[in-house]
Amino acid sequence: MTADPEAAALFDAAVAELRTASSRTDIVVREIPAPRDLAPFAFALAADVRPDDHGDSLYGTGRFVLLHDPDEPPSWGGAWRIVAYAQAPLEPEIGTDPLLADVAWSWLVDALDDHGADYHSASGTSTKMLSKGFGALAEEGDGAQIELRASWTADAPLRPHVEAWEELVGMLAGLPPGSEDVAVFGARKGGRG
């Protein structure tokens, strides 16, 4: 199937716009392979909060996928759809907060609004997980994790959407806006959740 040159040019311009987004110094954003079966055009990014020398993060991670379908699928209500994911380990006491899932979703909505991202048809899930180690993992103790999966139909400009997602990744990891040079206390237990 040959892509429509006009749609391809529009998508390339959108990707170029996303590549100009400013990033926090404590979050490393990189391009990753995009899923090929969700839309005719796709672009994906990954983010890691304060990764170590191997690229792993004890604090949090995220994925951002921009989808474009010039045929405007009815479920999207537009030609641009964003699929986003963010997760972070937590202290177990925070993981038991009954409002945690609601707060995580509100942070996404607030970040989109704060960055002036125009969107509609938002949907998603906010999941909190608690874990307890046994046997060889008993030494690791209890763990908790928050995970947010969301999608929304985006209106131009698209840059505010990726900047809002990056802010969300930082917030879930415990980094408030403007805290690039602030130490993160009490590194959370990673790996389980």
C-alpha positions as CSV (number, residue, x, y, z in Angstrom):
1,M,0.0,0.0,0.0
2,T,1.5,3.4,-1.1
3,A,1.0,6.2,1.4
4,D,-0.7,9.4,0.3
5,P,2.2,11.9,-0.3
6,E,0.2,14.7,1.2
7,A,-0.6,12.7,4.4
8,A,3.1,11.5,4.6
9,A,4.3,15.1,4.4
10,L,1.8,16.2,7.1
11,F,3.0,13.4,9.3
12,D,6.7,14.2,8.7
13,A,6.0,17.8,9.7
14,A,4.3,16.6,12.9
15,V,7.3,14.4,13.8
16,A,9.7,17.3,13.2
17,E,7.6,19.4,15.5
18,L,7.7,16.7,18.2
19,R,11.5,16.5,17.9
20,T,11.7,20.2,18.8
21,A,10.0,19.6,22.2
22,S,12.1,20.7,25.1
23,S,13.1,18.0,27.6
24,R,13.9,18.2,31.3
25,T,17.5,17.5,32.1
26,D,16.6,14.7,34.4
27,I,14.4,12.8,31.9
28,V,16.1,11.1,28.9
29,V,13.8,11.0,25.9
30,R,14.7,8.9,22.9
31,E,13.0,7.6,19.7
32,I,11.9,3.9,19.7
33,P,10.3,1.8,17.0
34,A,6.7,2.6,16.6
35,P,3.9,0.0,16.4
36,R,3.0,-0.7,12.8
37,D,-0.5,-2.0,13.0
38,L,-2.4,0.8,14.8
39,A,-2.5,3.4,12.1
40,P,-1.0,4.2,8.6
41,F,1.6,6.5,10.3
42,A,3.1,6.1,13.8
43,F,6.0,7.6,15.7
44,A,7.1,6.6,19.2
45,L,9.2,7.9,22.1
46,A,10.5,6.5,25.4
47,A,11.4,8.4,28.5
48,D,13.4,7.3,31.5
49,V,13.7,9.4,34.7
50,R,17.3,9.8,35.8
51,P,18.5,6.6,34.2
52,D,21.7,4.9,35.3
53,D,24.7,4.2,33.0
54,H,22.9,1.2,31.5
55,G,19.8,3.2,30.6
56,D,17.7,1.7,33.5
57,S,15.7,4.0,35.8
58,L,14.8,3.3,39.4
59,Y,12.3,6.2,39.3
60,G,10.0,5.8,36.3
61,T,9.6,5.4,32.6
62,G,7.1,6.1,29.9
63,R,6.1,5.6,26.2
64,F,4.5,8.1,23.8
65,V,3.0,7.1,20.5
66,L,1.7,9.5,17.9
67,L,-0.7,7.9,15.4
68,H,-2.0,9.5,12.2
69,D,-4.8,8.2,10.1
70,P,-6.1,10.6,7.4
71,D,-9.3,8.6,7.2
72,E,-10.2,9.8,10.7
73,P,-11.5,6.6,12.4
74,P,-14.9,7.2,14.0
75,S,-13.6,6.1,17.4
76,W,-10.9,8.7,17.2
77,G,-13.0,11.6,16.0
78,G,-10.0,13.1,14.2
79,A,-6.8,12.2,12.3
80,W,-4.4,12.3,15.2
81,R,-4.4,9.9,18.2
82,I,-1.9,9.7,21.0
83,V,-1.3,6.6,23.1
84,A,0.7,7.2,26.3
85,Y,2.0,5.1,29.1
86,A,3.8,6.1,32.3
87,Q,4.8,4.1,35.3
88,A,6.8,4.6,38.5
89,P,7.6,2.6,41.6
90,L,6.3,4.0,44.9
91,E,6.8,3.6,48.5
92,P,4.3,1.0,49.8
93,E,2.6,3.6,52.0
94,I,1.8,5.8,49.0
95,G,0.6,2.8,47.0
96,T,-2.2,2.1,49.5
97,D,-3.7,5.6,49.1
98,P,-7.2,5.0,47.9
99,L,-7.1,8.2,45.8
100,L,-3.8,7.4,44.0
101,A,-5.3,6.2,40.7
102,D,-7.6,9.3,40.6
103,V,-4.6,11.6,41.3
104,A,-2.5,10.0,38.5
105,W,-5.3,10.6,36.0
106,S,-5.8,14.2,37.2
107,W,-2.1,14.8,36.7
108,L,-2.4,13.8,33.0
109,V,-5.4,16.1,32.5
110,D,-3.7,19.0,34.4
111,A,-0.4,18.5,32.4
112,L,-2.4,18.6,29.1
113,D,-4.3,21.7,30.2
114,D,-1.1,23.4,31.6
115,H,0.7,22.9,28.3
116,G,-2.2,24.2,26.2
117,A,-2.7,20.8,24.5
118,D,-6.0,20.7,22.7
119,Y,-7.6,17.3,22.9
120,H,-10.8,15.3,23.1
121,S,-12.0,11.7,23.4
122,A,-9.6,10.9,26.2
123,S,-9.7,7.4,27.8
124,G,-7.4,5.2,29.8
125,T,-6.7,3.4,33.0
126,S,-4.8,4.2,36.1
127,T,-3.5,1.1,38.0
128,K,-1.8,0.9,41.3
129,M,-0.1,-2.4,42.2
130,L,1.2,-3.7,45.6
131,S,3.6,-6.5,45.9
132,K,5.3,-8.6,48.7
133,G,8.4,-10.7,48.2
134,F,8.6,-14.3,49.3
135,G,11.4,-16.8,49.3
136,A,14.5,-15.5,47.6
137,L,12.7,-12.1,47.1
138,A,11.7,-11.7,50.7
139,E,14.7,-9.4,51.3
140,E,13.3,-6.9,48.9
141,G,10.3,-6.3,51.1
142,D,7.1,-4.8,50.0
143,G,6.7,-2.7,46.8
144,A,4.2,-0.6,45.0
145,Q,3.8,0.9,41.5
146,I,1.6,3.3,39.7
147,E,0.9,2.9,36.0
148,L,-1.1,5.1,33.7
149,R,-2.3,4.1,30.2
150,A,-4.1,6.7,28.2
151,S,-5.1,7.8,24.7
152,W,-6.7,10.9,23.4
153,T,-7.4,12.6,20.0
154,A,-5.0,15.5,19.6
155,D,-5.5,18.8,17.8
156,A,-2.5,20.8,16.5
157,P,-0.1,22.0,17.6
158,L,1.2,18.6,18.7
159,R,4.3,19.6,20.7
160,P,2.4,20.5,23.8
161,H,1.1,16.9,24.0
162,V,4.6,15.4,24.2
163,E,5.7,18.0,26.7
164,A,2.6,17.2,28.9
165,W,3.4,13.5,28.7
166,E,7.0,14.1,29.8
167,E,5.7,16.2,32.7
168,L,3.4,13.3,33.7
169,V,6.3,10.8,33.6
170,G,8.2,13.1,35.9
171,M,5.3,13.7,38.3
172,L,4.6,10.0,38.7
173,A,8.3,9.6,39.5
174,G,8.0,12.2,42.2
175,L,9.6,15.1,40.3
176,P,7.5,18.2,40.4
177,P,7.8,20.7,37.5
178,G,11.1,22.7,37.7
179,S,12.9,20.2,40.0
180,E,15.6,19.1,37.6
181,D,18.4,20.0,40.0
182,V,16.7,18.6,43.2
183,A,17.7,15.3,44.7
184,V,15.2,12.5,44.8
185,F,15.1,11.1,48.3
186,G,14.3,7.5,49.2
187,A,14.9,5.8,45.9
188,R,12.0,3.5,45.4
189,K,12.4,-0.2,45.1
190,G,12.4,-1.0,41.4
191,G,11.7,-4.2,39.5
192,R,8.6,-5.4,41.3
193,G,5.1,-4.2,41.0
